[in-house]
Amino acid sequence: MPDCLASRLPGTLVALERVVLHAEHASSVEAAANTLRPDDISLPSAARWVRRRIYLVRGALVGALQAAPVLFRDCQPSLTSFQGRLRGTGVLMALRTTLAVYLPRLPAPLGFAPRSPHLKRTQHNSGADPPRDWY
């Protein structure tokens, strides 16, 4: 996989970083979603799209903090905080290079670790059967 692509998400790390940075500086997730996704989807759908990216990037940044605590001491799990430490944009690309040996254990979109085994996908309950005299 090319270094510029996000793992388990469509698009590049740069595009993903742009979305999360915009959300970090916006007044709310909804305001960011309204600006980032002005197409024909509803605002709640756009907000879910933005929140999913924020959640994934923050998880990857927490993984980076755990993998290299000395290198990123005093950093918070935000792109803005990591930009200050790495002195520039392109945080996710820089982290992928810096933490290359940890990529198999870092979560997506930065690393290649599979989803956590404690997050099981479950089938929705279909509810009770209809009464027998119904059909």
C-alpha positions as CSV (number, residue, x, y, z in Angstrom):
1,M,0.0,0.0,0.0
2,P,1.4,3.4,-0.8
3,D,2.4,5.5,2.2
4,C,0.0,8.3,1.3
5,L,-3.2,6.2,1.5
6,A,-5.2,5.8,4.7
7,S,-5.7,2.2,5.7
8,R,-9.2,0.9,5.9
9,L,-10.7,4.2,4.6
10,P,-11.1,5.7,1.2
11,G,-8.7,8.5,0.3
12,T,-5.4,9.8,1.4
13,L,-3.9,10.7,4.7
14,V,-3.7,14.3,3.7
15,A,-7.4,14.5,2.8
16,L,-8.2,12.8,6.1
17,E,-6.0,15.2,8.0
18,R,-7.7,18.1,6.3
19,V,-11.1,17.0,7.5
20,V,-10.0,16.4,11.1
21,L,-8.1,19.7,11.3
22,H,-11.1,21.5,10.0
23,A,-13.3,19.9,12.7
24,E,-10.7,20.7,15.4
25,H,-10.9,24.4,14.5
26,A,-14.6,24.6,13.8
27,S,-17.2,25.8,16.4
28,S,-18.9,22.4,16.3
29,V,-18.8,19.1,14.4
30,E,-22.0,20.0,12.7
31,A,-20.5,23.3,11.5
32,A,-17.5,21.4,10.1
33,A,-19.8,18.8,8.5
34,N,-21.9,21.5,6.9
35,T,-18.8,23.1,5.3
36,L,-17.0,19.9,4.4
37,R,-20.0,18.0,3.0
38,P,-22.3,20.5,1.3
39,D,-23.5,17.8,-1.2
40,D,-26.9,16.2,-1.2
41,I,-26.6,14.3,2.1
42,S,-28.4,15.3,5.3
43,L,-26.5,17.2,8.1
44,P,-26.8,14.2,10.5
45,S,-25.2,12.0,7.9
46,A,-22.4,14.5,7.2
47,A,-21.8,14.9,11.0
48,R,-21.5,11.1,11.3
49,W,-19.0,11.1,8.5
50,V,-16.9,13.7,10.2
51,R,-17.2,12.1,13.7
52,R,-16.0,8.8,12.3
53,R,-12.9,10.4,10.9
54,I,-12.2,12.3,14.2
55,Y,-12.7,9.0,16.2
56,L,-10.3,7.1,13.9
57,V,-7.6,9.8,13.8
58,R,-7.8,10.3,17.6
59,G,-7.5,6.5,18.1
60,A,-4.4,6.5,15.9
61,L,-2.9,9.5,17.8
62,V,-3.5,7.7,21.1
63,G,-1.7,4.7,19.6
64,A,1.2,6.9,18.6
65,L,1.4,8.4,22.1
66,Q,1.5,4.9,23.6
67,A,4.1,3.7,21.0
68,A,6.5,6.6,21.5
69,P,5.7,8.4,24.8
70,V,9.1,10.1,25.1
71,L,9.0,11.4,21.6
72,F,5.5,12.9,22.0
73,R,5.5,13.9,25.6
74,D,3.2,16.8,26.4
75,C,1.1,16.1,23.2
76,Q,-2.6,15.6,23.3
77,P,-4.4,13.3,20.9
78,S,-5.1,16.0,18.4
79,L,-3.6,16.9,15.1
80,T,-3.0,20.5,16.3
81,S,-1.0,19.3,19.2
82,F,1.1,16.9,17.0
83,Q,1.6,19.7,14.5
84,G,3.3,21.8,17.2
85,R,5.6,18.9,18.1
86,L,6.4,17.9,14.5
87,R,6.6,21.5,13.3
88,G,4.4,21.4,10.3
89,T,1.4,19.9,8.5
90,G,1.4,16.4,7.2
91,V,1.2,14.9,10.7
92,L,-0.2,11.5,9.7
93,M,2.4,11.0,6.9
94,A,5.2,12.1,9.3
95,L,3.9,9.7,12.0
96,R,3.7,6.8,9.5
97,T,7.4,7.4,8.6
98,T,8.5,8.0,12.2
99,L,6.6,5.0,13.7
100,A,7.1,2.6,10.8
101,V,8.1,-0.3,13.0
102,Y,4.9,0.1,15.0
103,L,2.5,0.2,12.0
104,P,1.4,-3.4,12.3
105,R,0.1,-2.6,15.8
106,L,-1.2,0.9,15.3
107,P,-4.9,1.3,14.5
108,A,-6.2,2.5,11.2
109,P,-6.0,4.9,9.4
110,L,-2.4,5.3,10.4
111,G,-1.4,1.7,11.0
112,F,-2.6,-1.6,9.8
113,A,-3.8,-3.3,13.0
114,P,-7.1,-5.2,12.7
115,R,-10.1,-4.0,14.6
116,S,-10.0,-4.6,18.3
117,P,-11.3,-8.1,19.1
118,H,-13.5,-6.8,22.0
119,L,-15.5,-4.8,19.4
120,K,-17.8,-7.6,18.2
121,R,-20.3,-7.0,15.4
122,T,-23.7,-8.1,16.5
123,Q,-26.8,-8.8,14.6
124,H,-29.7,-6.6,15.6
125,N,-32.5,-8.3,17.5
126,S,-35.4,-8.9,15.1
127,G,-38.0,-8.6,17.8
128,A,-40.7,-11.0,18.8
129,D,-42.5,-13.2,16.3
130,P,-46.0,-12.0,15.2
131,P,-49.0,-13.8,16.8
132,R,-49.8,-17.2,15.3
133,D,-53.3,-16.1,14.2
134,W,-51.8,-13.1,12.4
135,Y,-51.2,-15.0,9.1
